[in-house]
């Protein structure tokens, strides 16, 4: 495996980055209802990552052989 740069970030940073990234990729003509779906989806991803990092529920990587 190649050397990767490591970062030290907080859970609040992770929340912010996921929310900002989600907002950045939304189409400009998205309906308000569809936008809420994307916001909820990004919140669910954030919650899963938090639980994984805090040891609450690990993310299973066996489905993805490249991870």
C-alpha positions, -999 to 999 in steps of 0.1 A, spaced: 0 0 0 13 35 -8 20 60 19 -10 81 25 -12 114 43 -30 111 76 -52 138 90 -65 145 124 -101 158 122 -130 159 146 -164 143 142 -178 178 137 -153 183 108 -166 150 93 -202 162 96 -193 195 79 -173 179 51 -200 154 42 -227 181 43 -206 205 22 -197 179 -3 -234 168 -6 -244 204 -12 -217 208 -38 -228 179 -59 -265 187 -59 -280 197 -93 -290 233 -93 -325 225 -105 -332 199 -78 -367 201 -62 -370 209 -25 -384 175 -18 -355 157 -35 -330 180 -18 -344 168 16 -338 132 5 -302 140 -2 -298 159 31 -312 129 50 -290 105 31 -259 125 39 -269 127 75 -273 89 76 -238 85 61 -224 108 87 -242 89 115 -228 56 103 -193 69 101 -195 83 136 -208 50 150 -180 32 132 -153 55 145 -167 54 181 -169 16 180 -207 15 181 -212 -4 149 -184 -11 124 -188 -7 87 -186 -40 70 -160 -39 42 -163 -76 30 -187 -65 2 -159 -44 -13 -128 -63 -20 -109 -31 -28 -113 -16 7 
